[in-house]
Amino acid sequence: MKQFLIEPWWGSENWELADGFNIAFTNSSWWMAITVVLLWVFVAGGMKRELVPGRWQMAVETFTGFIDDMLEANVGKEGRKYVPYIFSLFMFILFANLLGLMPIGVLGLHPFTFTSHFTVTGVLAVLSFSIVLVVGFWKHGIKFFSLFVPHGTPAPMVLPIALIEFFSFLIRPFSLALRLFVAMMAGHVLLKVLSSFVIDGLNAGAMTSVIVAVPSFALMIAISALEILVAGIQAYVFALLTSLYINDAEHLH
């Protein structure tokens, strides 16, 4: 599990604050910074506003249009004001997931998939959930609580249904964070296990290499391709669920 270990890059000494808090710059922070810089370069390079767009501008406009269409389909016209946030959320998770799959270990650099940590995905989920709460209470006030009582609920069932809906609502950020965290962590653990089979098989001799190492390596290639697909799907699912939760805040039922 060493691939998931968060370590300070320049040591943890002299980085202590009051009450034992350490603010040392870690490998996780470093890869977050790389992701932000790459995302900024990607967006900045596609904002040339040329009449005949190049490939870079077309790529940015395609992703922006994709997010805009998703929000319009799930939120309506009111969803357009959330495009910057959902676009940034989607692209940040996508870049983070893909960077964690980069085969740069042969160069001595080991990519760190920070979306495989529940603390990171949890912060993203809480941020989205906070937007939902702010929008819901800002737009509807106390009427926002009607979200927990679906239309047509019989009077005797109002209280139990409201409690079920309330706890279902509270668990949303947890499930949102857990889904991304588990998907990314499981894929990397599986690749690590298969790579150990390949190395051990090669070290055990020619026969074992044919029986164990070669099939394991072929399976690694297939799973790596699947992980690229999962990286995109998980970014999409996170953005899609966030837009659905925003729709609840905008329109209630």
C-alpha positions in Angstrom: 0.0 0.0 0.0 3.1 2.3 -0.2 1.7 3.8 -3.4 -1.0 5.5 -1.3 1.3 6.8 1.4 1.3 10.6 1.8 4.9 11.8 2.5 6.4 15.2 3.0 8.8 16.1 0.2 11.2 18.2 2.2 10.8 16.6 5.6 8.3 17.5 8.3 10.7 19.4 10.6 10.2 23.1 11.2 6.7 22.8 9.6 4.8 22.4 12.9 2.1 24.9 13.9 0.4 25.2 17.2 -1.5 22.1 18.5 0.7 19.8 16.4 -0.5 20.7 13.0 2.0 20.0 10.3 1.9 22.0 7.0 4.7 20.3 5.2 4.3 20.1 1.4 3.5 16.5 0.5 3.5 14.4 -2.6 -0.3 14.7 -2.6 -0.1 18.5 -2.6 2.5 18.4 -5.3 0.3 16.4 -7.7 -2.7 18.6 -6.9 -0.6 21.6 -7.8 0.5 19.9 -11.1 -3.1 19.1 -11.9 -4.2 22.7 -11.3 -1.4 24.1 -13.5 -2.1 21.6 -16.3 -5.8 22.5 -16.1 -5.1 26.2 -16.2 -2.8 25.8 -19.2 -5.4 23.6 -21.0 -8.1 26.2 -20.5 -5.9 29.2 -21.2 -4.7 27.6 -24.4 -8.2 27.1 -25.7 -9.5 30.7 -25.0 -8.0 32.2 -28.2 -11.6 32.8 -29.6 -10.4 32.2 -33.2 -13.0 32.2 -35.9 -11.8 28.9 -37.2 -10.8 27.1 -34.0 -7.8 24.9 -33.8 -7.6 21.5 -32.2 -6.8 22.9 -28.7 -9.6 25.5 -28.8 -12.0 22.9 -30.1 -11.1 20.5 -27.3 -11.8 23.1 -24.6 -15.1 24.2 -26.4 -16.1 20.5 -26.7 -15.7 19.9 -23.0 -17.4 23.2 -22.1 -20.3 22.4 -24.4 -20.5 18.9 -22.9 -20.9 20.3 -19.4 -23.3 23.0 -20.5 -25.5 20.4 -22.2 -25.4 18.2 -19.1 -26.5 21.0 -16.8 -29.2 22.1 -19.2 -30.6 18.6 -19.4 -30.5 18.1 -15.6 -31.1 21.6 -14.2 -32.5 23.6 -17.1 -31.7 27.1 -18.1 -30.7 27.9 -14.5 -27.9 25.5 -14.8 -25.8 27.7 -17.0 -24.5 29.7 -14.1 -23.0 26.5 -12.7 -21.0 25.7 -15.8 -17.7 27.2 -14.5 -17.8 25.2 -11.3 -19.0 21.9 -12.8 -16.5 22.2 -15.6 -13.6 22.9 -13.2 -14.8 20.0 -11.0 -15.0 17.5 -13.9 -11.7 18.5 -15.5 -9.9 18.6 -12.2 -11.0 15.0 -11.3 -10.3 13.8 -14.9 -6.8 15.2 -15.0 -6.1 13.9 -11.6 -7.3 10.4 -12.5 -5.3 10.3 -15.8 -2.1 11.7 -14.2 -2.2 8.9 -11.7 -2.0 6.4 -14.7 0.9 8.0 -16.4 3.7 5.4 -17.0 6.5 7.7 -15.8 7.8 5.3 -13.2 10.5 4.2 -15.7 11.9 7.8 -15.4 12.1 7.6 -11.6 9.0 9.6 -11.1 6.1 8.0 -9.4 2.7 9.5 -10.1 0.4 9.9 -7.1 -3.4 9.5 -7.5 -4.7 11.8 -4.9 -8.3 11.0 -5.8 -7.6 7.6 -4.3 -7.7 9.3 -0.9 -11.0 9.8 0.9 -9.9 13.1 2.4 -9.5 14.6 -1.1 -12.7 13.2 -2.6 -14.5 14.1 0.7 -13.5 17.8 0.4 -14.8 17.9 -3.2 -18.0 16.3 -2.1 -18.5 18.6 0.9 -17.8 21.6 -1.4 -20.5 20.5 -3.8 -22.9 19.7 -1.0 -22.3 23.2 0.5 -23.2 24.8 -2.8 -26.4 22.8 -2.8 -27.3 23.9 0.8 -26.5 27.6 0.1 -28.5 27.7 -3.1 -31.4 25.8 -1.6 -31.8 28.0 1.4 -30.9 31.2 -0.5 -33.6 30.5 -3.1 -36.3 28.8 -1.1 -35.6 29.7 2.5 -37.4 27.4 5.0 -39.4 25.9 2.1 -36.2 24.0 1.2 -37.2 21.4 3.9 -40.2 20.5 1.6 -37.5 18.6 -0.4 -37.8 15.8 2.2 -41.6 15.4 1.8 -42.4 14.2 -1.8 -45.7 15.5 -3.3 -48.6 13.2 -2.7 -47.3 11.7 0.5 -50.2 10.5 2.7 -50.4 12.4 6.0 -49.6 9.3 8.3 -46.5 8.7 6.2 -45.1 12.3 6.3 -42.9 11.8 9.3 -41.3 8.5 8.4 -40.8 9.5 4.8 -39.3 12.9 5.8 -36.8 11.1 8.1 -35.8 8.7 5.4 -35.4 11.5 2.9 -33.5 13.6 5.4 -30.9 10.9 6.1 -30.7 10.0 2.4 -29.9 13.6 1.8 -27.2 13.8 4.5 -25.5 10.7 3.1 -25.1 12.2 -0.3 -21.7 13.7 0.2 -20.4 10.5 1.8 -21.6 8.3 -1.1 -20.3 10.9 -3.6 -16.8 10.9 -2.1 -16.8 7.1 -1.5 -17.6 6.2 -5.1 -14.6 8.0 -6.6 -12.3 7.0 -3.8 -13.1 3.3 -4.0 -13.0 3.2 -7.8 -9.5 4.8 -8.1 -8.0 2.9 -5.1 -9.3 -0.5 -6.2 -7.9 -0.1 -9.8 -4.4 0.8 -8.6 -4.3 -1.9 -6.0 -5.2 -4.5 -8.7 -2.5 -3.2 -11.0 0.0 -3.4 -8.2 -0.9 -7.0 -7.3 -0.7 -8.0 -11.0 2.7 -6.3 -11.3 4.0 -8.3 -8.4 2.8 -11.5 -10.1 4.8 -10.4 -13.2 8.0 -9.7 -11.3 7.8 -12.8 -9.1 7.0 -15.0 -12.2 10.0 -13.7 -14.1 12.3 -14.3 -11.1 11.0 -17.8 -10.6 12.1 -19.2 -14.0 11.1 -19.7 -17.6 8.2 -22.0 -17.0 6.6 -19.9 -14.3 7.1 -16.8 -16.5 5.0 -18.4 -19.2 2.3 -19.6 -16.8 2.1 -16.6 -14.5 4.1 -13.6 -15.7 2.8 -13.4 -19.3 -0.9 -13.8 -18.6 -0.6 -11.3 -15.7 1.2 -8.8 -17.9 -1.5 -9.2 -20.6 -4.2 -8.7 -18.0 -2.3 -5.5 -16.7 -2.5 -4.0 -20.2 -6.3 -4.7 -20.4 -6.9 -3.3 -16.9 -4.8 -0.3 -17.7 -7.1 0.4 -20.7 -10.1 -0.1 -18.4 -8.7 2.3 -15.8 -8.4 5.0 -18.5 -12.1 4.5 -19.2 -12.9 4.5 -15.4 -11.0 7.7 -15.0 -13.3 9.5 -17.4 -16.5 7.7 -16.1 -15.8 8.6 -12.5 -15.2 12.3 -13.3 -18.5 12.3 -15.3 -20.4 10.5 -12.5 -19.1 13.0 -9.9 -20.1 16.0 -12.1 -23.5 14.4 -13.1 -24.5 13.7 -9.5 -23.5 17.2 -8.4 -25.7 18.6 -11.2 -28.6 16.5 -10.0 -28.2 17.6 -6.4 -28.0 21.2 -7.7 -31.3 20.6 -9.5 -32.9 19.6 -6.2 -31.7 22.9 -4.7 -33.0 24.9 -7.6 -36.4 23.2 -8.2 -37.0 21.1 -5.1 -39.4 18.5 -6.5 
